Every structure is written in C-alpha cells, then in structure tokens.
Amino acid sequence: MKNHTFLVTGGTTGIGLATAQLLQADGARVIVTGRNPATLAAARTALGASAVVLASDSASLADAKALGAEVKTHTARLDGAFLNAGLVQFGPVEAMTPQHFDDLFNTNVRGVFFQLQSLLPVLANPSAVVLNASVVADLGLATLSLYSATKAALVSLGQTLAVELAPRGLRLNTVSPGPITTPAVDKLGFTAEAQKGFEDHMAAQTLVKRFGTPLEVARLVRFLLSADSRFIVGANLTVDGGFRLS
Ligand SMILES: NC(=O)c1ccc[n+]([C@@H]2O[C@H](COP(=O)([O-])OP(=O)(O)OC[C@H]3O[C@@H](n4cnc5c(N)ncnc54)[C@H](OP(=O)(O)O)[C@@H]3O)[C@@H](O)[C@H]2O)c1
C-alpha cells in the first residue's frame, strides 16, 4: 500500500476509522471525511499529520458533488475509496417520517452515488472502490425498513456500477457487515437497559455469539482495496459472524 492514497468517507469513527488506520499501518496515505466537528478533531489526532481530514456532509448534495474536486486539491490521484459514511435510524413503520426517509436516503444512497460520480476524474486506472452496505439489505428485520432499503439500494448500485465502471479500470465491490461494535449503536437513542437488551439479542443471532469489531470489517475492506483481490469485481461480501443464517 506504499505510495497509495485512499479516501474513506465517514472515516472519523467506527468501521471507517479502523479502515483508515489499517491502511495507514500498511504505508498508505489516507484522506477521511466526516461531519461532526468533535469527531473530525479526534480523527485528526488519531490519524496524525500525514492524514487529510475533511468536513464533508454526505447528506448534502453540494458537498457530495464537490468531494472529487476537494480531494484533488490534496492528491493528484486516488488509488481507491471506501464509501462508508452512513446513518442508522430505526422504528416501526408508523413512526417513520418524511424526515427520516430523506435523512436516510440522502446520506446512505444519494450521497454515495454523487460522491462516486464526483470522484471518477481523480480515481486512478486501476483503482478500487468499496461500498459499505449491510447484511440487513437482504433480511426482513422489523423496525429497520428504511435503513434496510437504503442498504439494498447500495447493493444494487454495487452491481450495476461495477459493470459500468470496469472498462475504465475501476474495480467496485460491496461489503455487508453484520452487527459491529461502533459508536453507531450509541446514536440510536436507547436507554442503557434497552441498548443492553438490543446488543444481547443481536449477538445471540450470530453463529459466533458476539458482535464483530471494526477491525474485522477493516481487514476485508483493505483486501478489497488491494491488488490481492484483483479478480473480485462486483461482489457483495458478507462479514457478519453468520448473522444472516440464523
Ligand atoms: N455498526 C454496525 O453494526 C454496522 C453494520 C452494517 C453496516 N454498517 C455501516 O457501516 C458504516 C459506518 O458505520 P459505523 O457502524 O462505523 O458507525 P459510526 O461509528 O457512527 O460511523 C459513521 C461514520 O460516518 C460518518 N457520517 C455519518 N453521517 C455522515 C454524513 N452525513 N456526512 C459525513 N459523514 C457522516 C460519521 O461521522 P460523524 O461523526 O461526523 O457523524 C462517522 O465517521 C455505515 O454506513 C453503517 O450503515 C454498520
């Protein structure tokens, strides 16, 4: 990964930060994005001076469309991108508002699509792009209707765009994690007791009886961004401890 530069959206915490750190450990230069000033500042400390940490809101169409030009001011070319920034919200169908719908789809789908579109001129030939979907895209988990629909849209984009972009040397794949211990769970607004119940339930649904770690997803993403995976194109790889089978 030496002399390679990678972009990680939502690289300030959780799976994105773990991936950025793993790529750095392999000698790569990383550019990460986030939105929250506090986590952006913490990521600057965690990733050090060699990293570029950008404020870029995936839910903003203007930010998504400007991302490629912004990245270009920091690097002549990108060797790969992990389009990972995402929002998790849940609730029964009656509780979902148009605001939930827009926030989820604008962040998780529209943002990813237009970020990728804007990055095309700066992505090298060859390069690799990985989308972060979720195992729920393929499941029927009550109260996760809109979130699951956004991730199903990403799985679909991962297939069609892999075909469309392969001729220009861009290898696109998708990862679908199961339950992973990240700050995302703390943002769901549970009471401490409800959160414990949720976590115990989700862990019990995996075949290994635990949540995964951000590093366990990061290792798969690093593989998909590296030349070691050069014959894997348009795949959707699950990293879920067997969650989808139980
Ligand atoms: N954790 C799981 O169990 C799990 C399972 C399957 C898939 N995923 C997916 O994994 C991805 C990363 O989530 P995570 O679990 O690592 O959670 P996380 O720790 O909350 O990370 C989310 C990252 O995305 C950024 N982000 C969120 N909304 C953004 C926006 N509008 N603009 C720019 N950045 C934004 C966050 O930055 P700020 O701090 O600035 O908001 C943060 O860096 C998401 O796409 C999620 O759907 C997670």
PDBQT file of the ligand as one rigid body, heavy atoms in Angstrom, charges set to zero:
ROOT
HETATM    1  N1  LIG A 301     -22.096  -0.915  13.148  1.00  0.00    +0.000 N 
HETATM    2  C1  LIG A 301     -22.798  -1.840  12.502  1.00  0.00    +0.000 C 
HETATM    3  O1  LIG A 301     -23.313  -2.785  13.106  1.00  0.00    +0.000 OA
HETATM    4  C2  LIG A 301     -22.944  -1.758  11.006  1.00  0.00    +0.000 A 
HETATM    5  C3  LIG A 301     -23.445  -2.874  10.330  1.00  0.00    +0.000 A 
HETATM    6  C4  LIG A 301     -23.596  -2.816   8.947  1.00  0.00    +0.000 A 
HETATM    7  C5  LIG A 301     -23.256  -1.671   8.263  1.00  0.00    +0.000 A 
HETATM    8  N2  LIG A 301     -22.785  -0.605   8.945  1.00  0.00    +0.000 N 
HETATM    9  C6  LIG A 301     -22.438   0.600   8.168  1.00  0.00    +0.000 C 
HETATM   10  O2  LIG A 301     -21.125   0.977   8.452  1.00  0.00    +0.000 OA
HETATM   11  C7  LIG A 301     -20.966   2.368   8.145  1.00  0.00    +0.000 C 
HETATM   12  C8  LIG A 301     -20.166   3.006   9.253  1.00  0.00    +0.000 C 
HETATM   13  O3  LIG A 301     -20.915   2.932  10.448  1.00  0.00    +0.000 OA
HETATM   14  P1  LIG A 301     -20.272   2.618  11.861  1.00  0.00    +0.000 P 
HETATM   15  O4  LIG A 301     -21.009   1.464  12.420  1.00  0.00    +0.000 OA
HETATM   16  O5  LIG A 301     -18.806   2.601  11.779  1.00  0.00    +0.000 OA
HETATM   17  O6  LIG A 301     -20.822   3.885  12.678  1.00  0.00    +0.000 OA
HETATM   18  P2  LIG A 301     -20.187   5.224  13.177  1.00  0.00    +0.000 P 
HETATM   19  O7  LIG A 301     -19.064   4.959  14.121  1.00  0.00    +0.000 OA
HETATM   20  O8  LIG A 301     -21.360   6.027  13.635  1.00  0.00    +0.000 OA
HETATM   21  O9  LIG A 301     -19.541   5.857  11.870  1.00  0.00    +0.000 OA
HETATM   22  C9  LIG A 301     -20.264   6.584  10.957  1.00  0.00    +0.000 C 
HETATM   23  C10 LIG A 301     -19.283   7.459  10.221  1.00  0.00    +0.000 C 
HETATM   24  O10 LIG A 301     -19.989   8.087   9.166  1.00  0.00    +0.000 OA
HETATM   25  C11 LIG A 301     -19.905   9.483   9.353  1.00  0.00    +0.000 C 
HETATM   26  N3  LIG A 301     -21.131  10.101   8.922  1.00  0.00    +0.000 N 
HETATM   27  C12 LIG A 301     -22.404   9.820   9.280  1.00  0.00    +0.000 A 
HETATM   28  N4  LIG A 301     -23.245  10.642   8.642  1.00  0.00    +0.000 NA
HETATM   29  C13 LIG A 301     -22.472  11.447   7.869  1.00  0.00    +0.000 A 
HETATM   30  C14 LIG A 301     -22.743  12.496   6.980  1.00  0.00    +0.000 A 
HETATM   31  N5  LIG A 301     -23.989  12.921   6.743  1.00  0.00    +0.000 N 
HETATM   32  N6  LIG A 301     -21.702  13.109   6.378  1.00  0.00    +0.000 NA
HETATM   33  C15 LIG A 301     -20.442  12.713   6.599  1.00  0.00    +0.000 A 
HETATM   34  N7  LIG A 301     -20.111  11.732   7.431  1.00  0.00    +0.000 NA
HETATM   35  C16 LIG A 301     -21.130  11.115   8.061  1.00  0.00    +0.000 A 
HETATM   36  C17 LIG A 301     -19.663   9.688  10.816  1.00  0.00    +0.000 C 
HETATM   37  O11 LIG A 301     -19.059  10.953  11.007  1.00  0.00    +0.000 OA
HETATM   38  P3  LIG A 301     -19.605  11.998  12.121  1.00  0.00    +0.000 P 
HETATM   39  O12 LIG A 301     -19.084  11.511  13.432  1.00  0.00    +0.000 OA
HETATM   40  O13 LIG A 301     -19.012  13.261  11.664  1.00  0.00    +0.000 OA
HETATM   41  O14 LIG A 301     -21.116  11.942  12.019  1.00  0.00    +0.000 OA
HETATM   42  C18 LIG A 301     -18.708   8.544  11.102  1.00  0.00    +0.000 C 
HETATM   43  O15 LIG A 301     -17.402   8.847  10.676  1.00  0.00    +0.000 OA
HETATM   44  C19 LIG A 301     -22.374   2.914   7.941  1.00  0.00    +0.000 C 
HETATM   45  O16 LIG A 301     -22.636   3.051   6.553  1.00  0.00    +0.000 OA
HETATM   46  C20 LIG A 301     -23.258   1.816   8.521  1.00  0.00    +0.000 C 
HETATM   47  O17 LIG A 301     -24.528   1.790   7.919  1.00  0.00    +0.000 OA
HETATM   48  C21 LIG A 301     -22.615  -0.605  10.289  1.00  0.00    +0.000 A 
ENDROOT
TORSDOF 0
